[in-house]
């Protein structure tokens, strides 16, 4: 990884934690919907980097959000699970192209990127709310939270992604 890449990833890491903790944790759409946009870091992280390092960085990301949000390592567990499953999700969404050395997210079509991001969000939220509620007597509550907060997270993530994307001419 080049020094420019380190700088970009470090900046994303810090900014997404700050945006999550200072802005999105304070939002309460309909009383319970708080988008979790810090997941974008896991989506944007370079694909060719060391997987063990990526899982460790994902743990740190989740732990930082847990520390500021006062949740008992639920974010850390959810981000580590998502980091572990990310290659499988990418292979499912992008097919054989994912295996190529020169694969880049920007070279894929928009529908594939949205599908990948949506799948990552749903898996993260499913793990998160199962750990938070930790009772299968409340399956409907878990499904309600997963679906509504996943939709809000996807919309906010797409808005943030389009706001900070580089346009190709």
PLY file of the C-alpha trace (Angstrom):
ply
format ascii 1.0
element vertex 169
property float x
property float y
property float z
element edge 168
property int vertex1
property int vertex2
end_header
0.00 0.00 0.00
1.38 3.40 -0.91
1.65 6.28 1.51
-1.20 8.03 -0.32
-3.39 4.98 0.23
-2.47 4.93 3.94
-3.44 8.58 4.21
-6.76 8.06 2.42
-7.71 5.04 4.53
-6.68 6.70 7.78
-8.70 9.79 6.88
-11.73 7.68 5.97
-11.38 5.72 9.21
-11.29 8.83 11.40
-13.93 10.80 9.48
-16.42 7.94 9.36
-16.07 7.35 13.10
-16.56 11.06 13.80
-19.54 11.35 11.44
-21.11 8.25 12.95
-20.61 9.29 16.55
-21.26 13.02 16.28
-24.04 13.06 13.68
-25.75 9.76 12.96
-25.86 8.41 16.52
-27.84 11.51 17.47
-30.40 11.12 14.69
-33.58 9.29 15.57
-35.83 8.97 12.55
-39.23 7.76 13.78
-37.75 7.32 17.25
-35.47 4.36 16.55
-33.74 4.63 13.16
-30.04 5.56 13.42
-28.14 4.96 10.15
-24.76 3.26 10.59
-22.68 4.80 7.82
-19.30 3.76 9.25
-19.82 0.49 7.35
-18.67 2.39 4.26
-15.09 1.97 5.47
-15.45 -1.80 5.13
-16.89 -1.35 1.65
-14.23 1.10 0.46
-11.18 -0.64 1.94
-8.78 -1.86 -0.81
-9.46 -5.42 -1.91
-5.86 -6.50 -2.42
-4.62 -5.78 1.10
-3.75 -8.25 3.85
-6.95 -9.90 5.10
-5.74 -10.31 8.70
-4.89 -6.63 8.87
-8.30 -5.77 7.42
-10.09 -7.86 10.07
-8.00 -6.18 12.80
-8.75 -2.69 11.43
-12.44 -3.64 11.26
-12.29 -4.65 14.91
-10.73 -1.29 15.79
-13.39 0.53 13.78
-16.19 -1.28 15.61
-14.48 -0.86 18.96
-14.09 2.90 18.45
-17.78 3.24 17.62
-18.59 1.05 20.66
-16.50 3.21 22.97
-18.20 6.42 21.86
-21.68 4.87 21.62
-21.49 2.93 24.90
-22.50 -0.35 23.29
-20.80 -3.40 24.68
-18.62 -4.50 21.71
-21.66 -5.18 19.53
-20.33 -2.96 16.75
-16.93 -4.68 16.99
-18.46 -8.14 16.66
-20.61 -7.03 13.73
-17.75 -5.39 11.84
-15.42 -8.37 12.37
-18.13 -10.71 11.06
-18.65 -8.48 8.04
-14.90 -8.19 7.40
-14.59 -11.97 7.50
-17.51 -12.43 5.07
-16.56 -9.60 2.70
-14.64 -11.73 0.15
-17.62 -14.11 -0.10
-20.03 -11.19 -0.53
-17.80 -9.62 -3.17
-17.48 -12.93 -5.03
-21.27 -13.29 -4.96
-21.90 -9.77 -6.27
-19.08 -9.42 -8.79
-18.52 -13.02 -9.84
-15.30 -14.12 -11.49
-14.17 -10.51 -11.99
-13.50 -10.23 -8.25
-10.64 -12.75 -8.53
-8.69 -10.66 -11.04
-5.68 -8.64 -9.88
-6.81 -5.44 -11.59
-10.35 -5.53 -10.17
-11.65 -2.16 -8.96
-15.07 -1.24 -7.62
-15.18 1.78 -9.89
-14.99 -0.46 -12.98
-18.21 -2.31 -12.11
-21.74 -1.21 -12.86
-23.81 0.71 -10.34
-26.33 -2.10 -9.75
-23.56 -4.48 -8.65
-22.07 -1.92 -6.28
-25.45 -1.13 -4.72
-26.22 -4.84 -4.36
-22.88 -5.45 -2.67
-23.30 -2.51 -0.30
-26.89 -3.48 0.53
-25.88 -7.07 1.25
-23.05 -5.92 3.49
-25.39 -3.58 5.37
-28.07 -6.23 5.89
-25.56 -8.80 7.16
-23.98 -6.27 9.52
-27.35 -5.15 10.87
-28.62 -8.72 11.23
-25.61 -9.65 13.37
-25.80 -6.36 15.28
-29.48 -6.57 16.21
-29.32 -10.27 17.02
-26.56 -9.49 19.50
-28.34 -6.40 20.81
-31.75 -7.98 21.38
-30.40 -11.53 21.94
-33.83 -13.13 22.06
-35.56 -15.04 19.33
-38.88 -14.31 21.00
-38.54 -10.89 19.40
-37.91 -12.06 15.84
-40.35 -9.51 14.43
-38.62 -6.69 16.28
-35.25 -7.85 14.94
-36.59 -8.03 11.38
-38.27 -4.63 11.72
-35.07 -2.99 12.92
-32.87 -4.77 10.37
-35.10 -3.79 7.45
-35.81 -0.19 8.42
-32.33 0.73 9.62
-30.72 -1.09 6.68
-32.80 0.95 4.27
-31.88 4.20 6.04
-28.21 3.20 6.15
-28.21 2.30 2.45
-29.78 5.63 1.47
-27.38 7.64 3.65
-24.39 5.60 2.46
-25.31 6.15 -1.18
-25.70 9.87 -0.52
-22.33 10.06 1.25
-20.72 7.94 -1.45
-22.02 10.14 -4.25
-21.03 13.25 -2.33
-17.39 12.16 -2.05
-16.99 10.21 -5.29
-14.61 11.29 -8.00
-16.34 11.87 -11.33
-14.71 10.39 -14.41
-14.82 12.55 -17.51
0 1
1 2
2 3
3 4
4 5
5 6
6 7
7 8
8 9
9 10
10 11
11 12
12 13
13 14
14 15
15 16
16 17
17 18
18 19
19 20
20 21
21 22
22 23
23 24
24 25
25 26
26 27
27 28
28 29
29 30
30 31
31 32
32 33
33 34
34 35
35 36
36 37
37 38
38 39
39 40
40 41
41 42
42 43
43 44
44 45
45 46
46 47
47 48
48 49
49 50
50 51
51 52
52 53
53 54
54 55
55 56
56 57
57 58
58 59
59 60
60 61
61 62
62 63
63 64
64 65
65 66
66 67
67 68
68 69
69 70
70 71
71 72
72 73
73 74
74 75
75 76
76 77
77 78
78 79
79 80
80 81
81 82
82 83
83 84
84 85
85 86
86 87
87 88
88 89
89 90
90 91
91 92
92 93
93 94
94 95
95 96
96 97
97 98
98 99
99 100
100 101
101 102
102 103
103 104
104 105
105 106
106 107
107 108
108 109
109 110
110 111
111 112
112 113
113 114
114 115
115 116
116 117
117 118
118 119
119 120
120 121
121 122
122 123
123 124
124 125
125 126
126 127
127 128
128 129
129 130
130 131
131 132
132 133
133 134
134 135
135 136
136 137
137 138
138 139
139 140
140 141
141 142
142 143
143 144
144 145
145 146
146 147
147 148
148 149
149 150
150 151
151 152
152 153
153 154
154 155
155 156
156 157
157 158
158 159
159 160
160 161
161 162
162 163
163 164
164 165
165 166
166 167
167 168
